[in-house]
Amino acid sequence: MLKNNNYKQLAESICAEVQSSIPPQFEADVAREGLLGKIQQLLLANEINDSAPEYRDVTILLADIRGFTALAETFSAMTVMELLNRYFSHMSEVITQYGGTIDKLMGDSMMVLFGVPQAAADDVERAISCAVAMQRAMSEFNQQNFELDLPEMYMGIGINSGKVMVGALGSDYHREYTVVGDAVNITSRIEAQSLRGQILLSENTYQLAKSFVQVGEPNNVMVKGKKQTMCLYDLMGTTGPRAMTVPRREVRKSPRVAVNMSCYCYRLVGKQVDSQAFQGEVLDLGYNGLLMRCPIALEPLSEIKMAVSLQLLGTDTTDIYARVVKVDQRADGILCGLEFTSIDTVGQQTIKQFVDNQL
């Protein structure tokens, strides 16, 4: 293991040796600072992987594409792979700009750490700014999707700060530097609550960042594995290190049309669909959400699966996953505002066409 920043001195020596071997005609093409930085990163990674586990304060950012399952079922594996590679390329550029460490890629989600391998006083500030910049970068990414005749994609982000165990995990066959602890699990639960284009902060992160962030009304939600509710904050913007606002996706402001359509719904318990169905009545419908009268009170931010008959809209029935964004108990019943979290492309196009025709 390299001690006392010796990796920097070794990196200088390696960089000088490499440059001395470069033919004069190619010297201009090799930027010394860029080369030195890459060598230092490789040496530091080696030092990290050999270090003993330790407790550290970190801020964890977890991002996930909303409705990715439906997208993966619609397009070829090659198209999905190319789409993901382009998405991760966009996001990695932003993350690098804000000094985040990509811990792992998991299908359509990614976990980013701030505070490892080296802690800094502005870890929380950079994590929040990074999340805002990532949501803003989705606009450019979706413009490329439009040009390639691909659907828009939306991302939900959860951020949490806390103590974790940092170190190398695995065996001689495969080893990776990562973090383990309850703070990681909490971040996953927070991210699962986020809607398209939304960034949710934990209570811990909010307390560390409240002097430079703007948030909406806090929500107390029940999450898997916790006996008490968690308070989550909807990030609207940040003033540090520079002022940025979270883009409010137009999907939340799409036109609505009145309908009278029944649907069968199933509550989601974790990742499992409850076998007990209940019948709801759809009162109005938009491109990416609806208002439904329910026979039972649904928890805000909980998720349901809906079997919606599209006979009024088309010819088929489609399954839609939706998040409860508001609940209003009235004399004539319980009204629930829902935002779609997953819907196949055919269903989405059919709903849009129906709404447009009614307008």
C-alpha positions in Angstrom: 0.0 0.0 0.0 1.3 3.5 -0.9 1.7 5.7 2.1 1.7 9.5 2.7 0.6 10.5 -0.8 3.6 8.6 -2.3 1.3 7.7 -5.2 1.6 11.3 -6.4 5.4 11.2 -6.5 5.2 7.8 -8.3 2.7 9.2 -10.7 5.1 12.1 -11.5 7.9 9.7 -12.2 5.7 7.4 -14.4 4.3 10.5 -16.3 7.9 11.8 -17.0 9.0 8.4 -18.1 6.0 8.0 -20.5 6.5 11.5 -22.0 10.2 10.9 -22.5 9.3 7.9 -24.7 6.8 9.9 -26.9 8.2 10.8 -30.3 8.5 14.6 -30.7 5.8 14.7 -33.5 3.2 13.4 -31.0 4.1 15.4 -27.9 1.5 18.0 -28.6 -1.2 15.4 -28.7 -0.5 14.2 -25.1 -1.6 16.7 -22.5 0.7 16.3 -19.5 -2.0 17.2 -16.9 -4.5 14.8 -18.3 -2.0 12.0 -18.4 -0.8 12.7 -14.9 -4.3 12.8 -13.6 -5.2 9.4 -15.1 -2.0 7.8 -13.6 -2.8 9.3 -10.2 -6.3 7.9 -10.3 -5.0 4.4 -11.2 -2.5 4.4 -8.4 -5.0 5.8 -5.9 -7.5 3.1 -6.9 -4.8 0.5 -6.1 -4.2 2.1 -2.7 -7.9 2.1 -1.9 -8.4 -1.5 -2.8 -5.6 -2.5 -0.4 -6.8 -0.3 2.4 -8.6 -1.6 5.6 -12.3 -1.0 5.9 -13.3 2.1 7.9 -16.4 4.1 8.9 -16.9 7.2 6.9 -19.4 10.0 6.6 -20.6 10.0 2.9 -23.4 11.4 0.8 -25.0 8.8 -1.5 -26.8 9.6 -4.7 -29.0 6.9 -6.3 -30.5 7.5 -9.7 -32.9 5.3 -11.6 -34.8 5.5 -14.9 -38.6 5.6 -14.5 -40.6 3.2 -16.6 -37.5 1.4 -17.9 -39.1 -2.1 -17.8 -41.8 -1.1 -20.3 -39.2 0.4 -22.5 -37.0 -2.7 -22.4 -40.0 -4.8 -23.4 -40.7 -2.6 -26.4 -37.3 -2.3 -28.1 -34.6 -4.7 -29.1 -31.8 -5.6 -26.6 -29.3 -3.8 -28.9 -31.4 -0.6 -28.9 -31.7 -0.7 -25.2 -28.0 -1.3 -24.7 -27.1 1.6 -27.0 -29.7 3.8 -25.1 -28.2 2.9 -21.7 -24.6 3.5 -22.9 -25.5 6.9 -24.2 -27.5 7.7 -20.9 -24.6 6.6 -18.7 -22.1 8.5 -20.8 -24.2 11.7 -20.3 -24.6 11.2 -16.6 -20.9 10.2 -16.1 -19.7 13.5 -17.6 -21.9 15.4 -15.1 -20.8 13.3 -12.1 -17.1 13.7 -13.0 -17.6 17.5 -13.2 -18.9 17.5 -9.6 -16.3 15.2 -8.2 -18.6 12.2 -7.6 -17.4 8.6 -7.5 -19.5 6.1 -9.5 -19.8 3.2 -7.1 -21.7 0.9 -9.4 -24.1 0.6 -12.4 -27.1 -1.7 -11.8 -29.2 -2.2 -14.9 -30.8 1.2 -15.4 -29.7 2.7 -12.1 -26.4 4.1 -10.8 -25.0 4.8 -7.3 -22.7 7.7 -6.8 -20.7 8.6 -3.7 -19.4 11.9 -2.4 -16.9 11.7 0.4 -14.9 8.7 -0.9 -12.2 8.1 -1.7 -11.4 11.4 -0.1 -13.7 13.5 2.0 -14.3 17.2 1.4 -16.2 20.0 3.3 -18.5 20.5 0.3 -19.5 16.8 -0.3 -23.2 17.5 0.4 -23.2 20.6 -1.7 -21.6 18.9 -4.7 -23.9 15.9 -4.4 -27.0 18.1 -4.5 -25.7 20.2 -7.4 -24.7 17.1 -9.3 -28.3 15.7 -8.9 -29.8 19.0 -10.3 -27.3 19.0 -13.2 -28.1 15.4 -14.0 -31.9 16.2 -14.2 -31.0 19.2 -16.4 -28.8 17.0 -18.6 -31.8 14.8 -19.3 -33.3 17.5 -21.5 -30.4 17.3 -23.9 -30.5 13.5 -23.7 -34.2 13.4 -24.6 -33.6 15.8 -27.5 -31.3 13.1 -28.9 -33.9 10.5 -28.3 -36.4 12.5 -30.2 -34.0 12.8 -33.2 -33.5 9.0 -33.0 -37.3 8.4 -32.8 -37.0 7.0 -29.3 -39.2 7.8 -26.4 -38.4 10.4 -23.7 -36.9 9.0 -20.5 -37.2 10.3 -17.0 -35.1 9.8 -13.9 -35.8 9.7 -10.2 -33.1 10.5 -7.7 -32.7 9.9 -4.0 -30.0 11.5 -1.8 -29.0 10.5 1.7 -26.1 11.3 4.0 -24.8 9.1 6.8 -22.1 6.8 8.1 -21.2 3.7 6.1 -18.4 1.1 6.1 -16.0 1.8 3.3 -13.7 -0.8 1.9 -12.9 -3.5 -0.6 -15.6 -6.2 -0.9 -15.3 -9.5 -2.6 -12.6 -12.2 -3.1 -9.4 -12.8 -5.1 -11.6 -13.6 -8.1 -13.5 -10.3 -8.0 -13.1 -7.4 -5.7 -14.6 -3.9 -5.7 -14.3 -0.8 -3.6 -17.8 0.0 -2.2 -19.8 1.1 0.8 -22.1 -1.0 3.1 -24.5 0.1 5.8 -28.0 1.2 6.6 -27.5 4.6 5.0 -27.2 2.8 1.6 -30.4 0.9 2.2 -32.2 4.1 3.2 -31.0 5.8 0.0 -32.5 3.0 -2.1 -35.9 3.4 -0.3 -35.8 7.2 -0.9 -35.0 6.8 -4.6 -37.9 4.3 -5.0 -40.3 7.1 -3.8 -39.1 9.7 -6.4 -41.2 10.6 -9.4 -40.0 11.4 -12.9 -37.7 14.4 -12.8 -37.8 14.5 -9.0 -35.0 14.7 -6.5 -35.8 13.6 -2.9 -33.6 14.4 0.1 -33.5 12.5 3.4 -33.8 14.3 6.7 -30.1 13.9 7.3 -29.1 15.5 4.0 -31.7 18.3 4.3 -30.3 19.3 7.7 -26.8 19.5 6.3 -28.0 21.5 3.2 -30.9 23.6 4.4 -28.9 26.8 4.2 -28.5 26.6 0.5 -31.4 24.5 -0.9 -35.1 25.2 -1.7 -37.5 22.4 -1.1 -41.2 21.8 -1.3 -43.5 20.6 1.5 -41.9 17.7 3.4 -43.7 14.3 3.1 -43.7 11.6 5.8 -43.8 8.2 4.2 -43.6 4.6 5.3 -40.7 2.7 3.7 -39.9 -1.0 3.6 -37.8 -2.1 6.6 -38.5 0.9 8.8 -41.1 1.0 11.7 -41.4 4.8 11.7 -42.2 7.2 8.8 -39.3 8.9 7.0 -39.5 12.7 6.2 -38.5 13.3 2.6 -37.9 16.7 0.9 -38.7 17.5 -2.7 -35.7 19.5 -4.0 -36.6 22.5 -6.0 -33.2 24.2 -6.4 -29.9 25.0 -4.8 -27.8 28.2 -4.5 -24.4 26.5 -3.9 -21.9 26.5 -5.5 -24.1 28.3 -8.0 -27.8 28.9 -8.3 -29.7 26.1 -10.2 -33.3 24.9 -10.3 -34.6 21.5 -10.8 -36.5 21.4 -14.2 -40.2 20.8 -13.7 -41.1 18.2 -16.3 -43.9 19.1 -18.6 -45.4 15.6 -18.0 -46.8 16.9 -14.8 -48.6 19.7 -16.6 -50.2 17.8 -19.5 -53.8 18.6 -20.5 -56.5 16.6 -18.8 -59.8 15.5 -20.2 -62.9 14.2 -18.3 -63.6 10.5 -18.6 -65.9 7.9 -16.9 -64.0 4.6 -17.0 -63.6 1.9 -14.4 -60.3 0.1 -13.7 -59.1 -2.7 -11.5 -56.2 -1.8 -9.2 -53.7 -3.7 -7.0 -51.5 -2.2 -4.3 -47.8 -2.9 -4.4 -46.1 -4.1 -1.3 -42.4 -3.7 -1.9 -41.8 -5.2 -5.3 -44.8 -7.6 -5.0 -48.3 -7.0 -6.4 -51.0 -7.6 -3.9 -53.5 -10.3 -5.0 -56.5 -8.4 -3.6 -58.0 -6.1 -6.3 -60.2 -3.1 -5.9 -62.2 -1.2 -8.5 -61.7 2.4 -9.1 -63.3 5.0 -11.3 -61.2 7.2 -13.5 -62.5 10.8 -13.6 -60.0 12.6 -15.7 -57.0 11.5 -17.8 -53.8 13.2 -19.0 -50.7 12.0 -20.9 -48.9 10.8 -17.8 -51.5 10.7 -15.0 -55.1 10.5 -14.0 -57.6 11.3 -11.2 -59.4 8.3 -9.7 -62.2 7.8 -7.2 -61.1 5.0 -4.9 -63.1 2.8 -2.5 -60.2 2.8 -0.1 -57.7 5.3 1.2 -54.3 4.9 -0.5 -51.1 6.1 1.1 -49.5 9.2 -0.5 -46.4 8.2 -2.5 -47.5 4.5 -2.5 -47.6 2.7 -5.8 -50.3 0.7 -7.5 -50.8 -1.5 -10.6 -53.8 -0.6 -12.7 -55.5 -2.9 -15.3 -57.0 -0.2 -17.5 -59.4 -1.1 -20.3 -58.6 1.0 -23.4 -61.9 0.2 -25.1 -62.8 3.9 -24.9 -59.3 4.8 -26.1 -58.4 1.8 -28.4 -59.0 -1.9 -28.4 -56.7 -3.4 -25.8 -56.2 -3.5 -22.1 -52.9 -2.3 -20.7 -51.2 -2.5 -17.3 -50.1 0.7 -15.8 -48.0 1.3 -12.7 -48.7 4.6 -11.0 -47.6 6.6 -7.9 -50.1 8.2 -5.6 -49.2 11.9 -5.6 -52.2 13.3 -3.6 -55.2 12.0 -1.7 -58.4 14.1 -1.1 -61.1 12.6 1.1 -64.5 14.1 0.1 -68.1 13.4 0.9 -68.5 11.7 -2.5 -65.5 9.4 -2.0 -61.7 9.4 -1.9 -60.0 11.1 -4.8 -56.5 10.0 -5.7 -54.2 11.9 -8.1 -51.9 9.4 -9.8 -48.8 9.8 -11.9 -47.7 7.0 -14.2 -44.4 5.4 -13.3 -44.4 2.6 -16.0 -46.6 2.2 -19.1 -45.8 0.5 -22.4 -45.3 2.6 -25.5 -48.5 1.5 -27.2 -50.5 2.4 -24.1 -48.8 5.7 -23.8 -49.4 6.6 -27.5 -53.1 5.5 -27.2 -53.7 7.7 -24.2 -52.0 10.7 -25.8 -54.1 10.2 -29.0 -57.3 10.0 -27.0 -56.5 13.1 -24.9 -55.6 15.1 -28.0 -58.8 14.0 -29.8 -60.9 15.1 -26.9 -59.2 18.5 -26.8 
